[in-house]
Amino acid sequence: MGIRFSSLMNLILKNGIGLRPVFLLRLLVLLPTSLLSEFFALVEMIRYGKKINSIVIEKPPVFIIGHWRSGTTLLHQLISLDRQFTAPKVIQSVIPDHFLFSSRYWIPVLEKLMPPKRPMDEVEMGPLDPMEDEWALLRLGAPTPMRKLFFPSRQKPFYEGTGEFNPSGHELDKWKGSLLHFLKKVTMATGMQIVLKNPYHTPRVKLLAELFPGARFVHIVRHPYKIVPSAINMWNIVAGENAMRGGWKSPSYAEASGMVNDFRISVNESRKNLPAGSFAEVRYEDLERNPAGELKRLYEELNLSFTDAFGQEVLRFMEEKKNYKKNRFDLSHEEKTIIAAKLSDYMDQYSYDRL
């Protein structure tokens, strides 16, 4: 929901749509809002187009990276409490083409339509909560592997290597233009430095560092016995609720573990070429145990200003969420063996035992 009609049709023409009733019903649901988005986008371009183009992002973003289900959302929520930063909101990622003009109309709609919690976990989410920017890039027509969740293929594997996260040629120009346009609009709306959370950006550190000189990166990791089954569960839920055609096949434990390891290798290689003070790393388990202390350490490593007021906000937030129930996945010995075989170097690097 929220995508423009032209962008929706472009996706369907490139990827096809299934003829089963569930897929056609999803299309019928999307058509009215996509036509409305087309109109709102035109109005916004007329009203704000020149001003958006003139925006300069003076303070490069802070990027939170890490594999899915590694704790990126928690870290994003915590840093978003710091008043020196802003983060893209759900409403901005849902209607990236026209949120400057039409947020006031869409927020009441989302408040009625959105479930109170994300479908893959118990994380509460409303229209004004932080959201990852890949959803905006998808709706803006940028090339992204996220399309596979909406247009799965029986002929191609879910994961084809980190190269698919880094477009080239014309697609790279489209990707850069979409991201810059979106961040200019977020900057225009708030005037603040942006903190982004996006697992898809994890293999893009080199590209993002070139696009935003001075950008900072915070990498979060977690025990792979937690990451792998939870990521597979999330992908299955998102594809099950949103696919526009058949062909979805749940990734295997070996496939998902291979992706986790490839992300680790990519980050290790990219961080070597980053300037001092632009990269920091944290384990989810340490962040959960000592949130204010770990954030203070991260801020010191990134040369960011950490205030006592921010520290108190972090503690207040964690106290409010203390009864949050995490997903639990009971792995068999065979499943643990598969994960450990693929991720032995990961476990050694981040001091995780094999249980």
C-alpha positions in Angstrom: 0.0 0.0 0.0 1.2 3.5 -0.8 3.0 2.7 -4.0 2.3 4.8 -7.1 0.3 3.2 -9.9 3.1 3.7 -12.4 5.6 2.0 -10.1 3.2 -0.8 -9.3 2.6 -1.5 -13.0 6.3 -1.4 -13.7 6.9 -4.1 -11.1 4.1 -6.2 -12.4 5.2 -5.9 -16.1 8.8 -6.9 -15.1 7.9 -9.7 -12.8 4.4 -10.9 -13.6 1.4 -11.6 -11.4 -0.3 -14.8 -10.4 -3.9 -15.5 -11.5 -5.0 -17.2 -8.3 -7.8 -15.3 -6.5 -5.5 -14.3 -3.6 -3.1 -12.5 -5.9 -5.8 -10.8 -7.9 -7.5 -9.6 -4.7 -4.2 -8.1 -3.5 -3.9 -6.2 -6.8 -7.5 -5.0 -6.5 -6.7 -3.7 -3.0 -3.6 -1.9 -4.2 -5.1 -0.2 -7.3 -7.2 2.5 -5.6 -4.5 3.7 -3.3 -1.9 3.5 -6.1 -4.0 5.8 -8.2 -4.4 8.2 -5.3 -0.6 8.1 -4.7 0.0 9.0 -8.3 -2.2 12.1 -7.9 -0.6 13.1 -4.5 2.9 12.6 -5.9 2.1 15.0 -8.8 0.8 17.6 -6.3 3.9 17.3 -4.2 6.2 17.6 -7.1 4.5 20.8 -8.2 4.4 22.2 -4.8 7.8 21.1 -3.4 9.9 19.8 -6.3 12.3 22.7 -6.6 12.8 22.9 -2.9 13.5 19.2 -2.5 16.1 19.3 -5.3 17.9 22.2 -3.5 18.2 20.4 -0.2 21.8 19.6 0.9 22.4 16.8 3.3 25.0 18.5 5.4 25.4 15.9 8.1 26.0 12.4 6.6 23.7 9.7 7.9 24.4 7.1 10.6 23.7 3.6 9.2 22.7 0.7 11.4 23.6 -2.5 9.6 23.5 -6.2 10.4 21.6 -9.3 9.3 17.9 -9.5 9.7 16.8 -10.4 13.3 20.2 -9.4 14.8 18.7 -6.6 16.8 18.8 -3.8 14.2 15.3 -2.7 15.2 16.1 -2.4 18.9 19.2 -0.4 18.1 17.3 1.9 15.8 14.6 2.5 18.3 17.2 3.4 21.0 19.3 5.7 18.9 16.1 7.4 17.6 15.5 8.5 21.2 18.5 10.8 20.9 17.1 14.2 20.0 20.1 15.0 17.7 18.8 12.4 15.2 15.8 11.7 13.2 14.8 8.4 11.5 12.5 7.7 8.6 9.0 7.0 9.9 6.6 4.3 8.8 4.4 6.9 7.1 7.4 8.2 5.2 8.5 4.8 4.0 4.9 3.8 3.1 4.3 6.9 0.9 7.8 8.1 -0.1 6.6 9.8 -3.2 4.3 12.3 -1.4 4.6 12.2 2.4 5.5 16.0 2.6 2.1 16.8 1.2 -0.2 14.0 2.2 1.0 12.6 5.6 -1.9 14.3 7.3 -4.4 12.4 5.2 -2.6 9.0 5.4 -1.7 8.8 9.1 -5.4 8.3 10.2 -5.8 5.7 7.5 -2.7 3.8 8.7 -3.8 4.0 12.3 -6.9 2.1 11.4 -5.4 -0.4 8.9 -2.1 -1.2 10.6 -2.0 -4.1 13.1 -0.7 -2.9 16.5 2.4 -5.2 16.2 4.6 -6.5 13.4 3.4 -9.8 12.0 6.8 -11.6 12.5 7.2 -10.6 16.2 5.8 -8.6 19.1 7.4 -5.3 18.2 4.8 -2.5 18.4 4.6 -0.3 15.3 2.6 2.8 14.4 2.7 5.3 11.6 5.2 7.6 13.4 7.6 4.8 14.5 11.0 4.4 12.9 11.1 2.2 9.8 13.8 0.9 7.4 14.3 2.8 4.2 14.4 -0.3 1.9 10.6 -0.2 1.9 10.7 3.3 0.5 13.3 2.3 -2.1 11.0 -0.6 -3.3 8.1 1.8 -3.7 10.2 4.4 -5.5 11.1 1.8 -8.1 14.8 1.3 -7.0 16.4 -2.1 -7.7 16.3 -4.1 -4.5 16.3 -7.8 -3.6 13.3 -7.1 -1.5 11.3 -7.6 -4.7 11.8 -11.4 -4.3 9.4 -11.4 -1.3 6.7 -9.9 -3.5 7.5 -11.6 -6.8 9.1 -15.0 -5.9 10.6 -17.3 -8.6 10.8 -21.0 -8.7 13.7 -20.7 -11.1 15.9 -18.5 -8.9 17.2 -19.1 -5.4 16.1 -16.6 -2.7 19.7 -15.6 -2.1 22.2 -15.2 -5.0 25.1 -13.6 -3.3 25.9 -10.1 -1.9 26.4 -8.8 -5.5 22.6 -8.5 -5.9 22.5 -5.9 -3.2 24.8 -3.6 -5.1 23.3 -2.5 -8.4 25.4 -1.4 -11.4 25.1 0.8 -14.5 21.7 2.3 -15.0 20.2 0.5 -12.1 22.9 2.0 -9.8 22.0 5.5 -11.0 18.3 4.8 -10.2 19.2 3.4 -6.8 21.3 6.4 -5.9 18.8 8.8 -7.1 16.0 7.2 -5.2 17.9 7.0 -1.9 19.1 10.6 -2.2 15.7 11.9 -3.1 14.1 10.1 -0.1 16.7 11.3 2.4 16.5 14.9 1.1 12.8 14.8 1.8 13.3 13.4 5.3 15.9 16.2 5.9 13.5 18.8 4.6 10.8 17.5 7.0 13.0 17.6 10.1 16.3 19.4 9.4 18.1 16.8 11.5 20.8 14.3 11.0 19.3 10.9 9.9 19.9 7.5 11.4 18.9 4.7 9.1 18.4 1.0 9.9 18.4 -1.4 7.0 19.8 -5.0 6.8 19.9 -4.6 3.0 22.6 -2.0 3.5 24.9 -4.4 5.2 26.7 -5.5 2.0 26.5 -1.8 0.7 29.0 -0.2 3.1 31.5 0.6 0.4 28.8 2.1 -1.8 27.2 4.1 1.0 30.6 5.4 2.2 31.3 6.7 -1.3 27.8 8.2 -1.6 28.0 9.9 1.8 31.5 10.8 2.8 31.8 11.0 6.5 28.9 8.5 7.1 29.1 6.4 10.2 28.2 2.7 10.5 27.1 0.7 13.5 27.1 -3.1 13.0 25.1 -5.3 15.3 25.5 -9.1 15.5 23.7 -11.8 17.4 24.1 -15.5 18.1 23.4 -17.3 14.8 21.1 -19.8 16.5 18.8 -16.9 17.1 19.3 -15.1 13.7 18.9 -18.0 11.2 15.5 -19.5 12.3 14.0 -16.1 13.0 15.1 -14.7 9.7 13.6 -17.6 7.8 10.3 -17.2 9.8 10.2 -13.5 9.0 10.8 -14.1 5.2 8.1 -16.7 5.1 5.6 -14.5 6.9 6.3 -11.4 4.7 6.1 -13.4 1.5 3.0 -15.3 2.6 1.2 -12.1 3.3 2.4 -10.0 0.3 3.4 -12.2 -2.6 1.8 -11.2 -5.9 2.5 -14.6 -7.5 3.3 -18.2 -6.6 6.8 -19.7 -6.4 7.8 -18.9 -2.8 10.1 -21.5 -1.3 11.3 -21.2 2.2 15.1 -20.7 2.4 17.0 -23.6 3.9 19.1 -23.3 7.1 22.2 -23.8 5.0 21.1 -21.0 2.6 20.2 -18.6 5.3 23.5 -19.4 7.2 25.5 -18.8 4.1 23.9 -15.3 3.8 24.8 -14.5 7.4 28.4 -15.5 6.7 28.6 -13.6 3.4 27.4 -10.5 5.2 30.1 -10.9 7.9 32.8 -11.2 5.2 31.5 -8.2 3.3 31.5 -6.0 6.5 35.0 -7.2 7.4 36.3 -6.2 4.0 34.5 -2.9 3.8 35.5 -1.7 7.3 39.2 -1.9 6.4 38.8 1.1 4.1 36.7 3.3 6.3 38.2 6.3 8.1 38.9 6.1 11.8 35.8 6.9 13.9 33.3 5.8 11.3 32.7 2.2 12.3 31.6 0.6 15.5 30.2 -2.8 16.4 28.0 -4.3 19.2 26.6 -7.7 20.1 22.9 -7.8 20.7 23.4 -9.7 23.9 25.6 -7.0 25.3 23.3 -4.2 24.2 20.3 -5.9 25.9 22.3 -6.4 29.1 23.8 -2.9 29.3 22.0 -0.6 26.8 23.1 2.8 28.1 26.7 1.6 28.6 27.0 0.0 25.2 25.5 3.0 23.5 27.9 5.3 25.3 30.8 3.2 24.1 29.5 3.2 20.5 29.1 7.0 20.6 32.6 7.4 21.9 34.0 5.2 19.1 32.0 7.2 16.5 32.9 10.6 18.0 29.2 11.4 18.7 27.9 13.3 21.7 26.3 11.1 24.3 24.2 13.0 26.9 22.9 11.9 30.3 19.4 12.8 29.2 19.7 10.4 26.3 21.0 7.7 28.6 18.0 8.2 30.9 15.6 7.9 27.8 17.3 4.7 26.9 16.8 3.2 30.4 13.1 4.4 30.4 12.5 2.8 27.1 14.0 -0.5 28.1 12.0 -0.5 31.3 8.8 -0.1 29.3 9.7 -3.0 27.1 10.9 -5.3 29.8 7.9 -7.6 29.3 8.5 -8.0 25.6 8.2 -11.6 24.5 10.8 -12.7 22.0 10.1 -15.4 19.4 11.5 -18.8 20.4 12.8 -21.4 18.1 13.8 -24.8 19.4 16.5 -26.0 17.0 17.3 -29.7 16.6 20.8 -31.0 16.9 21.0 -31.4 13.1 19.9 -27.8 12.5 22.5 -26.5 15.0 25.1 -28.6 13.2 24.2 -27.1 9.9 24.4 -23.5 11.2 27.6 -24.1 13.1 29.3 -25.7 10.1 28.5 -22.6 8.0 29.1 -20.1 10.7 32.1 -21.4 12.7 34.2 -18.3 11.7 31.3 -16.0 12.7 31.0 -17.7 16.1 34.7 -17.4 16.6 34.9 -13.8 15.6 32.1 -12.7 17.9 32.8 -15.2 20.7 29.6 -17.2 20.5 29.6 -20.8 21.8 28.1 -23.6 19.9 25.9 -24.8 22.8 
